[in-house]
Amino acid sequence: MAQESLDKRMNRLERRVEVLERLPERVTALESQIVLLRDEVRSGFSATRNELTERMESLFDENERHIRLLHEDLVERIARISEGR
């Protein structure tokens, strides 16, 4: 195998060094994107948690009203049955 010329080897080495020199800049950009993504995910989870909490409270209130109505109806029926005897 023929030995590469010094010029070719130097050119290839310079290109590699240029790529490596840009690496910190690219890592910083990636870090910024990760921070933004983390904030967006945190915000999304928080909004979802709030929605679920509100919905669960609403369902709990609805169930409580329904149970109260059923209880009142049952008490009324028992009273009517007792009156009939």
Secondary structure, DSSP 8 states (H G I E B T S, - for coil): -----HHHHHHHHHHHHHHHHHHHHHHHHHHHHHHHHHHHHHHHHHHHHHHHHHHHHHHHHHHHHHHHHHHHHHHHHHHHHHHH-
